[in-house]
Amino acid sequence: MNLSLGIIDPIAFSLGPIDVRWYGIIITAGIVVAFIVAQREMVKHGFHPDFLTDLLMWAVPTAILGARFYYVLFEWQQYSENPNRIFRIWEGGIAIHGALIASLIVAYLFTKKRKVSFLKVADIAAPSILIGQTIGRWGNFMNQEAHGGPVTRDFLENMLLPDWIIDQMKIEGTYYHPTFLYESLWNFIGVILMIMLRRVNLLRGEVFLFYVIWYSTGRFFIEGMRTDSLYLVGEFRTAQVVSLLAILISIILFVYRRFMVKNAKRYNDI
């Protein structure tokens, strides 16, 4: 059955002079779904129902600023010539690593102020963060961005992809690797694994460390396929360098807490 929809318009609808893009709708949907899932687990573990809402009021705006700052930092040459473009976030140019780093800092400071365990909050939130990323990657699909190198239509058809995905991966006459899909599927598998790991009742912090390692591993390899990477220096892709550092730090912390921290609390401990 042919499910071809042709090229999908990235603009969902317009409100007067304001264009509402599918990208923004999908990102918002990812945040909402992630919030609902995390909220249930938070309340289950004794947190006040407003705790996560209060945290997100700080974390979401900071994440957007962090994502933009990160992108501008590694594309400074083009923005230094026209600084006014720095604030034109609607033109595109955000990076998930910037959002994650900024959110992590805010969450740490917030939990310290509330006198609750940062690691406990991080463990509870980790699967939800990856749920948001799983959904959010489809915003890149709607924008026909964050794709890999050129492929043939036969290649995409052999992956048993529906026509509406294949057609959207045709950009200016050329088909491209749907790296957004690879990462979305990788993230979805990670969500399932983390939900299973929570039932094992690992040491506090280990679900979050697993998230960092899992996401960073997938991102490292998928980033190598993309054509729109930010570069740190020369041929070193920023996302790959950050991913390797995140994996290394997480492994060190995992080993340290396993063998050096005595009487460490577990995921289900109060």
C-alpha positions in Angstrom: 0.0 0.0 0.0 1.4 3.4 -1.0 1.5 5.7 2.0 3.3 8.5 0.2 2.4 12.0 1.4 4.9 13.9 -0.6 7.2 16.4 1.0 5.8 17.5 4.4 5.5 21.2 5.0 7.5 22.1 8.1 4.9 24.8 8.9 1.9 23.2 10.6 -0.3 26.3 10.5 -0.1 30.1 10.7 -1.6 32.5 13.2 -1.6 35.8 11.3 2.1 36.6 10.7 3.3 33.9 13.0 4.1 30.5 11.5 3.7 27.5 13.9 6.2 24.9 12.8 5.9 21.1 13.3 9.4 21.2 14.9 8.1 23.3 17.8 4.9 21.2 18.2 6.9 18.0 18.3 9.5 19.3 20.8 6.7 20.5 23.0 4.9 17.2 22.7 8.1 15.5 23.8 8.4 17.7 26.9 4.8 17.1 27.8 5.0 13.3 27.5 8.3 13.2 29.4 6.8 15.4 32.1 3.8 13.1 32.5 5.9 10.0 32.8 8.4 11.5 35.2 5.7 13.1 37.3 4.1 9.7 38.1 7.4 8.3 39.2 8.2 11.3 41.2 5.0 11.2 43.2 5.4 7.4 43.6 8.8 8.1 45.3 7.3 10.6 47.7 8.0 13.9 45.9 5.5 16.7 46.2 3.3 16.9 43.0 4.6 20.4 42.3 8.3 19.5 42.6 8.9 18.6 39.0 6.8 21.5 37.8 8.9 23.9 39.8 12.1 22.3 38.4 10.9 22.5 34.8 10.0 26.2 35.1 13.7 26.8 35.5 15.1 23.9 33.5 13.2 24.3 30.2 14.0 28.0 29.5 17.6 27.4 30.6 17.8 24.4 28.3 16.7 26.5 25.3 19.3 29.1 26.2 22.0 26.4 26.7 21.2 24.8 23.4 21.5 28.1 21.6 24.6 29.2 23.4 26.3 25.8 22.7 25.5 26.1 19.0 26.6 29.7 18.7 29.9 28.9 20.6 30.9 26.3 18.0 29.7 28.4 15.1 31.2 31.6 16.4 32.9 32.5 13.1 29.6 33.0 11.3 27.9 34.8 14.2 30.8 37.1 15.0 30.3 38.7 11.7 26.7 39.4 12.4 26.0 39.3 16.2 22.3 40.2 15.7 21.8 36.7 14.4 22.6 35.2 17.7 19.2 36.0 19.0 17.3 34.8 15.9 16.7 31.3 17.3 13.7 30.9 14.9 16.2 30.7 12.1 17.5 27.4 13.6 20.7 26.5 15.3 20.4 24.7 18.6 22.3 21.7 20.0 20.9 19.0 22.3 24.2 18.7 24.3 23.9 22.4 25.2 20.4 21.8 26.5 21.4 18.7 28.5 24.4 20.4 30.1 22.4 23.5 31.1 19.5 21.4 32.4 21.9 19.3 34.4 23.4 22.3 36.1 20.0 23.8 36.9 18.7 20.4 38.3 21.8 20.1 40.5 21.4 23.6 41.9 17.6 23.1 42.3 17.9 19.9 44.2 20.6 21.3 46.5 18.3 24.3 47.3 15.4 21.9 48.0 17.7 19.6 50.0 16.9 16.5 48.1 19.1 13.9 46.4 20.2 15.0 43.0 21.0 11.4 42.0 17.6 10.3 43.0 15.9 13.0 40.9 18.3 12.2 38.0 17.5 8.5 38.1 13.8 9.1 38.1 14.0 11.7 35.3 16.5 9.8 33.0 14.0 7.6 31.1 11.7 10.6 30.6 14.6 12.7 29.2 15.2 10.0 26.7 11.5 9.7 25.9 11.6 13.5 25.1 14.6 13.0 22.9 13.0 10.0 21.1 10.0 12.2 20.2 12.0 15.3 19.6 14.1 13.8 16.8 11.0 13.7 14.7 11.1 17.5 14.6 14.3 17.2 12.7 12.5 14.8 10.3 9.8 17.5 9.6 12.5 20.1 9.0 14.5 17.7 6.7 17.6 18.2 8.8 20.1 16.3 11.0 20.3 13.7 8.2 23.2 11.6 7.0 24.9 11.3 3.7 23.3 10.4 0.4 21.8 7.0 -0.3 19.6 5.5 -3.0 15.9 5.0 -2.8 16.4 1.3 -3.0 18.5 1.5 0.2 15.7 3.2 2.0 13.1 0.8 0.6 15.2 -2.2 1.7 14.9 -0.9 5.2 11.1 -1.4 4.9 10.5 2.3 5.6 7.0 3.7 4.6 6.9 6.0 1.6 6.1 9.1 3.7 9.5 8.7 5.4 11.3 7.9 2.2 9.8 10.9 0.4 10.7 13.2 3.3 14.4 12.1 3.0 14.5 13.3 -0.6 16.0 16.7 -0.4 16.7 18.7 -3.6 16.6 15.5 -5.7 18.8 13.4 -3.4 17.9 10.8 -0.8 19.7 10.8 2.6 20.3 8.5 5.6 17.4 9.0 8.1 19.8 9.5 11.0 17.0 11.1 12.9 15.2 7.7 12.8 18.3 5.8 13.9 18.8 8.0 16.9 15.1 7.9 17.8 15.0 4.1 17.7 18.2 3.9 19.7 16.7 6.2 22.3 13.5 4.2 22.5 15.4 1.0 23.1 17.3 2.9 25.9 14.0 3.9 27.5 12.9 0.3 27.7 16.2 -0.8 29.1 16.1 1.9 31.8 12.6 1.0 32.9 13.8 -2.6 33.3 16.9 -1.5 35.2 14.8 0.5 37.7 13.1 -2.8 38.7 16.6 -4.3 39.4 16.9 -1.6 42.1 20.5 -0.5 41.2 22.5 1.9 43.3 21.3 5.4 43.3 22.7 7.3 40.3 23.3 4.2 38.1 20.1 4.6 36.0 21.2 8.1 35.1 24.8 7.0 34.4 23.4 4.2 32.1 21.4 6.9 30.3 24.5 9.0 29.7 26.5 6.0 28.5 23.7 4.7 26.3 22.7 8.0 24.7 26.4 9.0 24.2 27.3 5.7 22.6 24.5 5.9 20.0 25.2 9.6 19.4 28.9 9.0 18.8 28.3 6.6 16.0 25.2 8.3 14.5 27.0 11.7 14.6 29.7 10.2 12.3 27.1 9.8 9.6 25.6 13.3 9.8 26.4 16.1 7.4 25.6 19.0 9.6 28.0 18.4 12.5 29.6 21.1 14.7 33.4 20.8 14.7 35.6 21.3 17.7 38.9 21.6 15.7 39.9 20.1 12.4 37.9 16.9 11.7 37.0 16.3 15.4 33.2 16.5 15.6 32.1 18.3 18.8 29.3 15.9 19.6 31.6 12.9 19.3 34.2 14.4 21.6 31.5 15.3 24.1 30.0 11.9 23.9 33.4 10.2 24.5 34.0 12.4 27.5 30.6 11.7 28.9 31.1 7.9 28.5 34.5 8.0 30.2 33.3 10.2 33.1 30.2 8.0 33.6 32.2 4.8 33.7 34.6 6.3 36.2 31.8 7.4 38.4 30.0 4.0 38.1 33.2 2.1 39.2 34.0 4.6 42.0 30.5 4.4 43.5 30.4 0.6 43.2 33.7 -0.1 44.9 34.5 3.0 46.9 31.2 4.3 48.4 30.1 2.3 51.4 26.4 1.8 52.1 25.3 3.7 49.0 21.6 4.1 48.7 19.6 2.3 46.0 17.0 3.5 43.5 14.0 2.6 45.7 15.4 3.8 49.0 13.7 6.7 50.6 
